[in-house]
Amino acid sequence: MLRLRHHFFYISVIIIALLASCSAERKNIISKTYHNTTARYNAYFYAKENIREIEKILDDSYDNDYNNILNIYPEIDSVLAKTYEDKVEECIKKASIAIQRHKNSKWVDDSYILIGLARLYSTDYVNAIETFKYVNTKSEDPDARHRALAHLLRTFTDYNEYNNAISVSDYLKKEKLNKNNQKLLYINRAHYYQVQEDHDNMVQNLVKAAPLLKKKDGKGRIYFIIGQVYQMLGFDAEAFNYYKKCIASNPEYELDFYARLYMAQVTELGKSSDLKSARKLFKKLLKDKKNKEFKDKIYYEMAAFELRQNNLDDAIEYLKESVKASTNNNRQKGQSYLKLGEIHYDSLRKYELAKAYYDSTITVLPKDYDNYEQIKERQEVLADFVEQLNTIQLQDSLLALSEMDSISIRKQIDEYIAAEEERKKEEEEKERKRIRRNTFNQLQDNTGFSSTSWYFDNPSAIAMGQTEFKRIWGDRPLEDNWRRSNKESEQDYEQVAANEDIGNTNKDTDNIEVGEEDPEMVVTAQAEKMYNQIPFSAEAKERALDQIEEAYYKLGNIYYFNLHEERNAATSFETLLQRFPETEHEPEVLYHLYLINKSLGKDVEKFKNRLLSQYPNSTYAKLLANPNYTEESTAANEQLKKAYKTAYEMYSNGQYQEALGVLNQAMNDYQETVFTPRLKLLKVLITGKTEDINLYQYQLTEFIKEHPDSDITPYAKELLTASENFLKKQRRLLGTEFVTYFDQEHYLVVVYDAGKGITDKIYPLIETYNDTNFEKQDLKTSNLILDNNRSITMVSSFEDKQEALAYFKKFVSEDVILEKTQNSKIYKFVITKDNFNIFYQSKDLEAYIRFFDKNYKNGL
């Protein structure tokens, strides 16, 4: 027994000694082995699993758009990051345990890197950057430092700090990296160049990374991206090889499919047999049942292939098939419509058809599609173009009808309506045939029955036939004369006879069902509507001619400036001058015809002489008569640019009044040029720095109205939107209640009915009153629009509540605005700057009047 106690004692001593030697502070082999093992297979292991789960969520949520070069990394979205927030926190928690409890293990640096990645994936870029920097400065392991810097390169890229990203990249070029870090560096460097749209450097880095890739790295995807970039750069042979490598890596089916599809696009076509082989490959992909959901994409690529062979007709047919096959893929359907629009716009110049395809494109194409705004702009141009064509055609037709007798007019209208009805019937029949064909094809796909199978041996074919029968004929019993739609029974006959006895003797309406429109009545209504559009009176004809005149002018401008069709533009402009010799657009049109004919190498003297003789004082004549006119205008432009530069420097330094003086002087000294709006906008920005935010918004709104076509108007719109959003945010922070903090700047506000010319009376009364009685206070009077019904005149500003109330009391007692003579309900009050922002956004006048009565009037 005593011996057992001694053994237990010795064992306990050994265990205690071992535990003591495993302290995180010790660096002996036992301690290091223990902490390395424990850290790796516990806290670090679970933290790394969290990172893998987050990366899987990012990959699964990424919508691969194979029509564009795939992203190397899926985009990190802050909204999506919320869905895995718990995994980020768990990762940081586990990695922190590995750092704190196992300080002497070799997994400390790796744990810090996991924390950095977790912060990167949660879009906490600032802390992710600090974490990777910490590893670089504190770690003694060069591999860990290099890995942290490679991740830092990606983080800087995603955080839009591109100069820092390239600095890290340049630093790592000088370092000796292990293979894993080299691979990571090449991929992250390629990611940087992809963001910069530098595809040449992007593909160079991916090619360097390719030999180092393993299956877990998703090498099939990287091979595919390399193929895409080479194909875009025009290196088809290299693209073919990497698509082939992608397929050889045994990727997921979707990636495999697109690699095979694009291989057909980049196959070398040296012989006619190569063309046949490529087309055969497309058809093989089309017939493969596994590719059923990709048919729209296959047809699209077939069209792209035929376009390269300049086979427009085949390309158009394939694109139409792509549209039909795109049942659940609006992105692909939109791209097919877009390509059809581009062909009809750029190659065929059939603008009406192009307009229809662009309309369809905008209807289905997602708004995040690249160049969506440019596509929409072209759609709007084409819509305007077709509108002008239709206006000319319609008004000319109506004017022609107005010269006919009533019988001829009715005949023309009836023939038009009949032709339209026939056209609709043909379209409906085509649609029915298409639906039947698609239904049949779908049944073939789903059931496998072929056209050679006997009909009654196939239940699916029978079911389809029954459905089609009911669609056309309705649910009818099997009996003789089943085709007859009106089989009157004896009871029906008796009912008709009874109706006749009552006096319902209109034979034409006996066979019309309740709720059904009489076709003849419909046609009559259509004819009446068309007849009423005909311009019979002199005034109506004048209006029709005005519409035609304006349409020709707009049509010429669209041809010239938007479609760059000089010959068609010249035809439109010349037609305008011939039909409307007194048009107000004549000087501008003559100038355009001068430029167009000069560009085409034709005679320009007749346009030049006519412009100079008939419109010598017009800007267009000056451009022709005075060779220095453009130079003089350019000189004024240069002076305005210099003044703008000086004023902007003053503005940047906070010298707002000095900047305003420079701008006003320049605008007085020089004529208005295309650069003038920039000076005006800078004046508005100065208002934003020196005046109330609502006045700033008002001036921005006025600037946008005055300069709708200026190239800086979009920027002005952005400024206005940002300012409005700021006020909304401020209002949310402050709440809907008015603020009871009065130790701040105050205004006097006068609110009255808009639209009665009262502003022109009130403003000078207040301004004169202030100049006379408060000259030293430098008070400013300004006008604002509160809403559609009310306007504001405001006096700013007073240092505090006491000064504002003193002014208010004097202002009211002296009846400065002569209230009884203004024919409007007028409200007067003082208000703090913060409360004015709330009031101007809420428009709640009654609420503020109550607040004013409670917090100000008691002090009067």
Secondary structure, DSSP 8 states (H G I E B T S, - for coil): -HHHHHHHHHHHHHHHHHHHHT-TT--SHHHHHHHHHHHHHTHHHHHHHHHHHHHHHHHHH----TTS---SS----HHHHGGGHHHHHHHHHHHHHHHHH-TTSTTHHHHHHHHHHHHHHTT-HHHHHHHHHHHHHH-S-HHHHHHHHHHHHHHHHHTT-HHHHHHHHHHHHTS---HHHHHHHHHHHHHHHHHTT-HHHHHHHHHHHGGG--GGGTHHHHHHHHHHHHHHHT-HHHHHHHHHHHHHT---HHHHHHHHHHHHHHS---SHHHHHHHHHHHHHHHH-GGGGGGHHHHHHHHHHHHHHTT-HHHHHHHHHHHHHH-SS-HHHHHHHHHHHHHIIIIIS--HHHHHHHHHHHHHHS-TTSTTHHHHHHHHHHHHHHHHHHHHHHHHHHHHHHHTS-HHHHHHHHHHHHHHHHHHHHHHHHHHHHHHHHHHHHHHHHHH---TTS-GGG-HHHHHHHHHHHHHHH-S--S-TTTT-S----HHHHHHHHHHHHHT---GGGTT--TT---HHHHHHHHHHHHHHHS--SHHHHHHHHHHHHHHHHHHHHIIIIIS--HHHHHHHHHHHHHH-TT-TTHHHHHHHHHHHHHHTT---HHHHHHHHHH-TTSHHHHHHH-TTHHHHHHHHHHHHHHHHHHHHHHHHTT-HHHHHHHHHHHHHHS---TTHHHHHHHHHHHHHHHS-HHHHHHHHHHHHHH-TT-TTHHHHHHHHHHHHHHHHHHHHHH-SS-----SS-EEEEEEEESSSS-HHHHHHHHHHHHHHH-GGGT-EEEEEE-SSSEEEEEEEEESSHHHHHHHHHHHHHTTTT-GGGS-S--EEEEEEHHHHHHHHHH--HHHHHHHHHHHTGGG-
